[in-house]
Amino acid sequence: MAMMVMFSGTPQIPKEAAPAAPLGRTPFPDRRASAERIIVDSGAEVAVAYRSIDGSEEWWYEADKVFHAASTMKVGVMVELFRQEKAKLLRLTDQIEIRNEFKSVVDGSLYSMEFEKDSDDTVYRNIGKSMTLEALNFQMITVSSNFATNLLIDRLGVKNVRATLEGLGAHGLEVRRGVEDQKAFDQGIINETTARGLFVVLNAIARGQAVSASASARMVEVMAEQKFRDGIPMGLPEGTKVAHKTGTITRIHHDAGIVYGQYPCVLVVLTRGIEKEADSDALIARLTKALLG
């Protein structure tokens, strides 16, 4: 099991502990104030969890407010996949049959995934064939395949995903079911997250403490192949490496990741209430640019 990483309250860095800003970089209190003004001016519900990798800067804004997790919950599924690999319960090269049939958590009734609601057709093209767990994980993270996600949750067990997240101390990230389970949705059974909960998972990965150092490094490389790059990456200098996962449903848009480059950090931005995804992408990018300077 991965090392526990826990936070309580809203930790603050004493002013005297923060080093002077690098030459030419706006001091952190000013960058933080600018980010907060951007949030207020947006009129949206926004939560932020930010910490530089060296620990000299951090900011928690509505970090314990609960949001629909959308596809950010897939990071938790990935961590459980690598945990089971380390425990020798599976190999990433294991093949599983691709069948479009899943059981609702409400009553066990069957439902199927709808291609029109998904973001990629790769897994659908393999129905009746097989794919490796590694390939499904890649599709789940990089193009946010819902079909791949449900196949992995079926193989791993949602209770195991929850237990692993609990062990990490990611109490705000609640994975309760697979994707597109309409009966569960109608009864209010949804996957939820807080900015802090997602931060804990990504921070563990960034520090090599999610499952193991080697597993964490492999998770970083998968997330760095993310195809949806209009949020956090758009607020950074071109070419900056970002290992991240987005999540989008109606009027909900999140981006959460590990930023490398000149100012390495873990950054989570959750948004609710913005109609157009292009507008929420722009907001996330502005916040990223304001915070990192």
N, C-alpha and C positions, 0 to 999 in steps of 0.2 A: 504494500500500500504506500502511496506517496506520502511525503512528509507533510504534516499539518501546518497550514499557514493561516493564522487567525488574526482578525482585527476586531477591536471593540471600540464603540464610540466613533468619534471623528478625530483621528490623530492630527496634531498640528506640529509643524516644525518650528522650534523656537527661532526667533529672528536672529539671535546671535549664532545659531548653528548653521545658518545658510551662508555659503561662501559668496564672495562678491561675484557679480555677473561677469562672464567673459567679456573682453573688450568688444564693444560694438553691439552687445546683446542687451535688450531692454531688461531692467531688473524684474525679477519674478513677481513681486507685488503689483507692479504696473501691468504685466501681462495677464495676471489673474483678474485684475479689475476690468481690463479690456474684454476678456472672455465673458465675464459676468454681464457686462453691458450688452454684449451681443445676444446673450440668452434673453435678457429682459426685453430687448427691442424686438426679438423674434415673435413674442407672444405665445410661443409653444411651451409645452411641458418638456423640460430637458433635465437630464441627470448626467453628471460627469464624475469619473474617477480617474485621477491622474497622479502618477508618481514617476520621477526620473529614476533610471536604473541605479544611479549612485545614491539615491535617497535624499538628495539635497533639496528637492522640490516635491511638493505634493498638494493636491487640492481635491476636496470632496464637495460636490455641489448636488444636493438632493440625492446623495449616493445610496440611500436606503429606500427611495421611492420605488414601488413595484410597477413594472411594465410587462406587457406581453413580451415574451422572449423572442418571438418570431424565430428566425433561423440561427440566432446566436447560441441556442441550446445545443446545436450540433457540435460545438467545441467539447461539451461534456461527454457526448457520445464518443468522440474521437479519443478522449483521455481514457475512457473505459476500454475501448478497443486495445489500446497499447498496454493497459494494465493486465488485461487477460492474456495478451501475448507474453508479457513478462512472467506471468504465473503459469505459463505453458498450457493454458486452457485452449489455445488456438494458435495458428500461425497466420501471418498476414497473407501468405500464399494459398491459404485454404480457399477452395472454390465453393460457392453456394449457388443453388439454383435460383434463377430469376423468375419469380412467380408473383403476379399482381393480385394478391389476396391477403388481407390482414384482418385481425380481429379487433373490434372496438373494445376499449377498456370498460365500457359501460355494461355490456351484456354478452360480449363474445361474438356478436353478430359480425358477419363478414362485410368488408367493404373493399373497394379497389381505388387505386390512385388514378387521378385524371390528368392526362398529359397537359391539358390546357391550363392547369393550375400550377404546373411545375416549371422549372427554369431551364431544363435540358432534356434532350431526348435519348441520350446515350444508353441509359439503363433500359428504357422502353424498347429500344432496338434489340436488346438481348433477352427479351422474354422468351422462355423456353430453353434458353442456353444457360451458361453459368459465368460468373465473374468472381475474381478474387476479392477477399475482404479489403485488401490494400487498394484495389481499383475502386471499390465502392466508397471507401473513405475519401479518396481523392475527389470523386464526383460530389460527395456530400459537402466537402469543404470548399472546393475551388469554384464550383458552379451551383452550389446549394441545392443539389438534387434531393427532393423530398422522397422520391422512390428509393434511392440509395439509403437514405436515413432510416426509413422504416424497415428495410431489409436488415440493416445493422442492429437496430433496436431489437428486432425479433431474435436475432442471433445472440446478442449480448445480454438482454433482459433489462427492462427499464428499472427494476429494483436495484440491479447492480450499478447502473449508471448513477442512481440517486445515492447509493451507499458510497461510491467513490467520491462524488462531489461533497458529500457530508464529511468524508475523511480529509478532504483538502481544506475544509472550513469555509466552503463556498455556499453558505447558508441561504443567500438570497437567490440562488439559481435553482429553480424547481422544475425538474424534468418529470412530467407526470404521464406522458403518453407519446405515441408517434404522431405523425403529421396527417392532416386531412381526415381525422376521426370526427366526423360531423356530429355524431350522437354525443360524444364527449364534449365537444365545443358547445352544443346546445344546452348542456347541463353545467356549463361553467368550468369544466375540467380543462384547464389550459396550462401550457408551459410558461412560467414567469421568470423574471430576473430583476435584479437590482444592478446598478452600476458597480456596487461594491462586490456583489457576488461574482460577476464576470471578471472583475479585476483580480480577485483572488486566484481564479483558475489561470488567467493569462500571466499573472505574476509568477505563479509556480512554474509554468512552462518556461518563462523568460529566464528563471534562475536555475533551470535544470532540475527542479524538484517535483515535477509532475511525472510520476511513475519512476523515472530514472533520468540521468543526464542524457543518455543516448536517445531514449524515447522522446524526451522533451525536444532535443535537437531535430529529430525527424518530424515532430509535429510542427515546429517552426518552419521547416522547409515546405511542408504541405501548405500551411497557411500563407506562406510567401508567394504561392502560385495563385492566390485569389484572383478571379477574373473581374469581379466587380470593384472597381477602384476609384469611384467618384466621391468617396467620403473622406476619410482620413488622408489617403495618399494625395488627394488633390490640394491639400493644405500644406504640403511639404515640397521641398525642392525636387525637381524631376530626377528620377533614378533612385530616390531614397528607398531602402528596403523596408517593407512593412509586412509583418506576418499578422493577418487579421481575418476577422469573420464579420460579415454583414448580416443584417436581418431586416426583412421588409414585409409588412402586410398593410392593409388599408390604414392610412394615417399613422402608421408606426414605422419608424426607420432608425436602425442602430448601426453603429460600427464600433468594433472593439479589437484592439490589436497591440502588438509590440512594435515600436518604432525603433529602427536602428539609425545609422548615419551620425550626424554631428552631435545630436542631443538624444541619446537613447532613452526610451521611456515606455511605460505601459499606459495606454489611454483608452478609456471607454466613454462613448457618448451615446446616450439613449434619447430618442425624441418621440413625442406623441402630439398629434393635433395638426400636423402640416399635410395639406391635401396632396400636393405634388411632390413626388420623390426627388425631382430635380432641385426643388427648393430645400428639402431636408438635407440632401447631399451638400448643397452649397453652404448651409448652416454648419454642418459638421466640419467641412473644410475650413470655414472661417474660424471656428473655435480652435481647430488644430493649429492653424497659422498663428492665431493670437497667443495661444499658450506656449508654443515652442519657440516663437520669435524668430 
